[in-house]
Amino acid sequence: MNRPLLFKLLAIFILTLLILIPLGLIRDTVQDRQQHRQDAIASIAASYAGGQTITGPVLVVPYKIKIDEVAQDAEGKKTFRSRNENRQYLFFPKDLQMQGELLPGERYRGLHKVHVYELQSSFNGRIDYQLPSAAQLAADQITLSHPYLAIGISDVRGLLGSPLLKISGQALALEQGAGGLGKGMHAALPQSGLVENGSIDVSLAMTVAGTESLAITPIGDNNRFELSSSWPHPQFGGSFLPRSRSISEQGFRAVWEVSSLASNAQRQLRSDDKTGIESLDIQLAEPVNIYSQADRATKYGLLFVLLTFVGFFIFEMIKQLPIHPIQYLLVGLGLAIFFLILVSLSEHIPFWQAYLAASAACISLLTFYLSQVLRSIGRGLGFGAMLTMLYGTLYGLLISEDNALMLGSLMLFVILAVIMIVTRKIDWYQTAVIKTPQAD
């Protein structure tokens, strides 16, 4: 193989590495814009209400227990002392049902749209409880305090209007704080109203606002939650998926049925560490996350540049038409700028329209330029058609995330096959030196 050809290959390799610089800068820009969106979500949550987690209702009976301790000093002398320790009994619903409607909305910070919601909910349940007898309380040196019903709400700023809590049909006044459940609200119960063994029927109607995500803790022995919304793109997560669900363009409806045998929520609430409590989650997901799509697209940028440069090089070999390294570089930059245009347009118009506009602009520019570089409109149109197929294939990879590996591997196989077929008759040992034509 002759030296000029080796120098040409080396120049193409160096140009490919140089194109990595703008591609890297563009990807950094995509990630920076994505961070701006996260900041917008945090800003909305700070002034509106964050993602909500609802826990309850739970019957809480605080008590003090007297603990006698024996201490022994270095001389073996024993001393007796007593101390009081605050504890609480937690009683969870036997059966807990929730029916709710999720009303989606939008808030804006600059260009960024953030999804918010209002949950109109109704909780109903029966709480069975069993308190120690008077004799057992005396024997264990336990003093009961005022019982209350607690409802945990992670961001109480999201409470809209006045929640209505009823016990056996009687409305109770609600106060701030959920005791051992953290943030939320509670309603005091008359201690005289509780017997040793009994049950109370609880109903709670409230409207809660939040940003993007909602979580509900299945604290009952038997839980049935039914949720409907006009939002057509829900994302279900957490520890439990719906038992049944239906999703359409008009919205979704989902039903969860969770038993305490399948959940650790009660045990976690009784423990000191209440982080990471199991819950069922609903996310108002974007049908297309423009930044994640654009970030995925930039990962294919180098492949675009390589395939185009390989096409140029093969064209040089076959047609003996020299292409200057500067022309390689300009075409590579034209391919790279597509991703920046894609991100900027997708912040204003739907992603597919932004992709169509950005690809059409770049393909038109490169086709016009290559018609001059390759000294033929037909050749320029041929490369334009190749770029159109590449952009179309990339869009297929972006919208078919689950099949991206299969489609990508098939695309590479087809491209390799085409290259092998086109170059099958080239004798690389006898390839002519590509010379730049001299001016007359």
Salt bridges, closest charged atoms under 4 A:
ASP32 OD2 - HIS36 NE2 3.25
GLU69 OE1 - ARG81 NE 3.26
GLU69 OE2 - ARG83 NE 2.67
GLU85 OE1 - ARG83 NH1 2.88
GLU85 OE2 - ARG87 NE 2.67
ASP95 OD2 - ARG126 NH1 3.54
GLU106 OE2 - LYS113 NZ 3.67
ASP128 OD1 - ARG126 NE 3.19
ASP155 OD2 - ARG157 NH2 2.76
GLU175 OE1 - HIS186 NE2 3.87
GLU212 OE2 - ARG37 NH2 3.23
ASP221 OD2 - LYS94 NZ 3.99
GLU226 OE1 - ARG224 NH1 3.30
GLU226 OE2 - ARG253 NH2 3.01
GLU257 OE2 - ARG224 NE 3.39
GLU257 OE1 - ARG243 NH1 2.50
GLU286 OE2 - HIS115 NE2 3.09
ASP295 OD1 - ARG27 NE 3.01
GLU316 OE1 - LYS8 NZ 3.33
GLU347 OE2 - ARG33 NE 2.76
